[in-house]
Amino acid sequence: MSDATPRHIAIVGSGPSGCFVAQSLRRTWADAEITIFDRFAVPYGLIRYGVAADHQHTKAITRQFDRSFANGDVRFAGNVEIGSDVSLDELREHFDVVVLASGRWRDRMLSVPGSRLEGVLPSGDIINALNTVPRPAIPMPEIGKRVVVVGAGNVALDMVRFLAKTGDDYAGSDVNPVALAQYLASPATHITVLSRSPIASAKSDVAMVKELGKIAGARFTYANTSQATEDNALGRKREAAFADLAAIDVAEPRVHVHFIFGAEPARVTGDERVEAVHLGAAPAAESSVIEADTVISAIGFDVNAPGQWHYAEHIDFAPADSGLIEPGLYRAGWLKRGPVGAIPANRADAVEVAKEIVADVESGASPIVDGKQGYAALPAEVRERAVSFEQWQRIDEAETAAAEADRIRRKLPNHDSMLDVALG
């Protein structure tokens, strides 16, 4: 057993996984200096830029992280990109423990013939536009009247809510007003959602299905292939939620959403732009051809997309049960497990990784070397460019002050404007 404890801990990524790891390690090592680095000038990663703009109750978890930064338990160092501004080797040279929690951010692309036609969109492009992601800033893509959404998990339901809602439904949100206005100028009237799985084994949360029923003026229908078995309680709850959704009487629907479960897209056709989606499998009585001018792919994230971790291209980031990469270097969250699970799953994973780190340090498997100086030893230019939590609060105040009457904030549109506010 080793009595040495880490004095300097670096975490790469300020999303929920990185923040939860910091909290967990702080409980064990009260005197350690913990620094969370992020390439953005603002904290909270997936919570700020990945959670749907109309789900502010989910984003509220940042308040507990605010306290950790504000009281000095954790240092925020934004605007520092590992691999560009400082290398991973430099971090490891100066910090006793380094935890990588930068997530997986590239959409898994639809791979059927025709999937590169104009009008086939990854859901991430729409989410980025609605959430005002600054690096890179992606404008809202053109979306037509007849939309096919491929996938039936929670991200797909995020897409359905966005496509079916009106502007009034975004009161109290931080949605990008320009992106939303562009879409609402000519919104979709027919939305078809395709799921390879039957309802019983679809990946959507029951609460997310029920939430769709609150959208005024939207009519919902569905077709399914097979019913849940008696012992599949969750599947039966999901089936009941879709039955309740379809039972809602809508006198004059402005948009029709049709879910097809057990449907497998075989190809997308069109001359230059999407015109139809052809199904290789579908429930009985469902057409095998769906007319469409837009296809939105919501089928998850690419586990091994090149370039996601340019700071560590030599490391194999295939999903694993252990957070250990090598002594003193760990990973957490989606970067460890793969792109599965929401914030509660990332919290549980962070706790387990923190326990693994503590156990390795105490056993000597991750030895602590004397003389490391942590953040203070980084090059002066890195420390000078870093945005502190106090400087992030300036951005927060500016965005809140700029909000329209029925919104909670208007996010600054790009990285440079954030730095102007933070550092000016």
N, C-alpha and C positions, 0 to 999 in steps of 0.2 A: 504493500500500500504506500502511496505517496502523500506526503503532507502538503506538497506545493499546490497552490491554487493559481488560476490564471488572473493576471492583473489587467490584461488588455484583450478584449473580444471584439471582433469585427463581424458584422452581418451585412451581406450584400442583398439588398431588396427590402423596401419598407412596406410591403404589402402585409396582409394578415399573418402569413407564416413567419416572416422576419420579426414582426412585432411580438407575436406570441412566444417565439423562441427567446427573445430578449427578456420578456417578463419572467419566463420560467427560469432562465439562468440567473436573473437578478435575485430570485428567491433563495438560491443556493449560495451565490457569491455576491454578498451585499457590497463588497468593496471594489469589485471589478469595474473597470471603465468599459462601457459597452457603447460602440458606435455603429449606427445603421447608415449604410451608404445607399444612395439611389441616384440613378442617372437623371431623373426628373428633379426639378427645383421644388417639388411638393411631395409630401409623404402619402402613403397608404395605397399605392399601386392599384391592385385589383378592386379595392373597395371604391376608390375614387373614379377609376377609369373602366372597370369591367362590370360592376353591378349596375343593373338597369337604372336609368335616371328616375323612374317612378317608384323605386324601391328604397326610399329614404330611410325606412325603418331598419333596413339591413346596413346602410351606411353609418347609422348611429353608433356602431361599435367603435368607431374611431375616437369617441370621447374618452374611453379608457386608455387608449394609446396616447391621447393628448396629455393625460396626466403624467404618464411615464416620461415623456419628453419635457414637459413643463417643469417638473420637480427635479430634473437633473439625473434621474435614474438612467436615462439613455440619451446619447447625443444623436441628433439627426444631422447628416452631412449630405445634403442634396446637391444636384448639379455636379456630381462626381461619378463618372462612368468608369467602371472597372474594365480594364482592357484598353482604354483610350487615355484617360487622365492619370491612372495609376494601374499598374499590373497586379495580377493575382499574386505573383511571386513577391512583389513589394509588400502587399498586405501580410502575407505569411511571414515575411522577414521581420515585421514590426509588431505583429499581434500574436498572442499565445494560441488563440483559437479563432478560426475563420469559418463562418457558416454561410453557405450559398443558398439564398431563398429568392431567386429572381424569376421563378415561375416558368411557364411555357406559354407563349403568346401567339404562335402562328396557327391559323385555322387549318384544319385538315380539309383539303380541297376535294370537291366532288370529282370522281375519276371516270365517269361513264363517257362514252363518245358524245361529243358536242358540248362538253362541260366548259370549254374555253370560248364559247360564243359570247358575244356582247349581251349583257343582261343576266349572266350567271354571276352571282355575287357571294362572297363569303360574308357570313353574319358579322364577323369582326369589323368589316369596313363600316357597316351601319352603326354598330355599337360605338366605334371610335368617333364617328361624326356626332352622334347624339351626346356622347360624354366629353367631347372637346379634347381628345387626346392630342397633346402638342408635338410629340416627336415620334413619327411624322404626323403633321396635321392633315387628315384625310377628309375631303369634302363629302357631303352626302351624295351617294350615287343616285342616278336616275332610277326610279321605281315605277313600274307600269300599273295598269288597272287589274291585271290578272296575274296573281303571284302564286308560285308554288314554293312552299317551304319544305326542304328535305331535312328530316329529323323531327323527333318528338320529345326531346329532353327539355330541361328548363330553359336553355338558351333559345330553342325553337319557340317555346311559349313566350319568351321575352319578345321575339320577333312578331308573333301573332298579336300580342298586346299593342306593340308599337303600330303595327299596320292597321289595327281596328280602332284605336282610340282617337278621340278628337283633342283639340288643343286644350279644352276645359279640363280634360282628364289629367293634365300635367300640372295642375295647381299644386304648389308646395314642393316642386321638384327642382333639379338643377339642369334640366335638359337644355341643350344648345338651341336657342331660339331660331337661329338662321337655318340650321339643318331641319328642325321640325317644320318650320314654315314652308320650306322648299317641298317637303313631302306632302303636307296638308293642302298645298295648292291644287293637287290632283291625286287624292288618295286612292288606294286600292278598293275595289268593290267586290272582288272574288278572290278568296284565299284558300288554297288547297294545301293541306299539311300531310306529308307522306312519312309513315313510320314502317320500317321493316318488321318490327315486333308487333304482336297484338297488344291491346291495351294493358293486359295483365302484367306484361314484362317491359312496358315502356319505361323510360328513365325519368319521366316527369313527376314532380312532387304533386300529391293530391291537392295541397293548398294552392298550388299554382294553377291547377285546372279549375278549381272553384273560383279563383280570382277573375277568370275570364268572364264569368257570369255577371260581374258588376259593370261590364261595358255596355252602356246604353246604345241601342240601335244595331247591335250585332246579333246575327242569327247563327247558331251553331248546329251542325249535323255531323254524323260520323258513320263509318262502316268499319266493322271489325271481323277478324277471321276466326278467332277461337276464344272461348271464355276461360276465366280463371278457374283453377281447380278449387275444391272446397277448402283445402288447407292453405291456400294463398290469400291470406287476409288482406294484405296490402293491395294485391291485384284486384280483389273484389271491391275494395274501397275506391280504387281508381276507376273501375268500371262504373260504379255508382255515381261518381263525380261527373263522368262524361254523360251518363244518362240524364242526370239532373240538368246539365248544361243544355242538352238538346231539347229538354222539356220546356225551357223558357219560351214563353209566347212573345214574339216580336211582331207587332202589327205592321210596321213599315220599315223593314231593315234597310240600312244604308250600306251594309257589308255582310256578305255571307262567307262564313268560315266552315270548310268541310274537311274533317280529319279522315284519312284513309289508313287504317292499321292493317299490317300484312301486305303493304305495297312496296315494291322494289323498283326504283327507276332504272331503266335499261339504257336509255339514251335521251339526249336533248337534241331537238332538230330546229332548223331555221336557216334562212339564206345567209344573213349576216348577223341577225339578232335572234334571240330566242323566240320561237313560235309555238313550240309544244314540248311536253315531256311524255315519253312513251314508257309504259310500265311493263316490266318483265313478269311481275306477279301482282295480283290484286284480289280482293274479295269478290265473290260472285256478284254479278249485276253492276259492278263498277267498270266504267269505260277504261280501256287500256291506253287511251290518248287523252291528255289534259292540255287544253289550249292555255298558253301562258306567254306573257311578254317579259317576265322576270322570274328567275329562280334564285332562291336564297338558300345557301348551304349552311346548315347548323348541325354539323355532325361531329363536333368536338375539335380538339387541338391536335396538331401534328407532334407526336412524341419526339421525333428525331429530325425536325426540320433543320437544315444547315444554317449556320450563322446566328442561331439563337444565343449561343454562349461563346461569343468570339473571345472572351477573356479566358476561356478554358477549353480550347478545341481539342486538347489532348485527353480530356476526361470523357469516359463513357457515362452518359447520363441516362442510360436505359433505366426504367423504373426498378426500384429495389426495396426490400424491406428495411434495410439498415441505412442510417444516415451517414455512416462513415465512408469517406472516400479514401483517405489515408490519414495517418496520425496528425491531429491538429486541424484537419480539413473535413468539413461535414456539409450535408445538404438537407433541406427540409421542404415540406409542402409539395407542390406539384413537381418541382424539380427532382424530388426524391420518389414520389409515388406514381407520377404520371398525372395527367390532367383529369383527375376524378375527385369528386367530393367538393362541397362548398365550404363556407367559413367554419362551421363546427368541426368538420373533418380535419381542416388545417390546424385548428386549435389542438385537437387530440394528437395529431401528428407532431406538432411542435413540442408538446409536453414529452412525448416519447423520445424525440431527438435530443432534447435537453437532458433527459435522464441518461441517455447513451453517452453524451459528452461528459457528464459528471462522473459516470462510472469509469470511463476510459481515463480521465484525468486522475481519479483516485487510485486506479489500479496501476497507473504508470504506462498504460497502452498509448496514451497521448501525452508524452512527457512535457513538462513546463521548463523552458530554458530561461535562465536568469538574463537580465539585461535588456529585454525588449521594452521599447518606449511607447508603443502604440501610436495613437493619432498624432502626438507631438513630433514623432520622428518622420512623418510623411513630408514630402517636399513642400516648401513654403507656397509654391504656386497652387498646389492642390488644396491646401488649407485655406488659401485666400479666395479661391473660386467657390468653395463649399457654401451652400445656403444652410443656415442654421434654423432651428425650430422657431426662434424669435423672428427671423426674416420670413419664414413661411407664414407666420401669423399676419405679417403685413399683406401678403397675397390674399390670405383668407379674409381679412378686413376689406380689402379692395373689391374682391369678388362679391362679398355680401352686400356692400354698399351699392354696387352696380346692378343688383338684382331688380327685375321688374316686380311690380306690386304683388303678383301671385306666385313668385318664385323665391327660393331661398338663397340662390346665388347665381351669378353669371360668370362662368369660368373664363379666365383670361385665355385668349385664343391660341397663343403660341408660346414657345419656350422663352424667346427673347423678351416678350412683354412681361412675363413672370419675373425674369431677372431684373428688368428695369424697376419693377415695384419692390422686389426683395432687396436689391443692392443699392438702389438709388437714394 
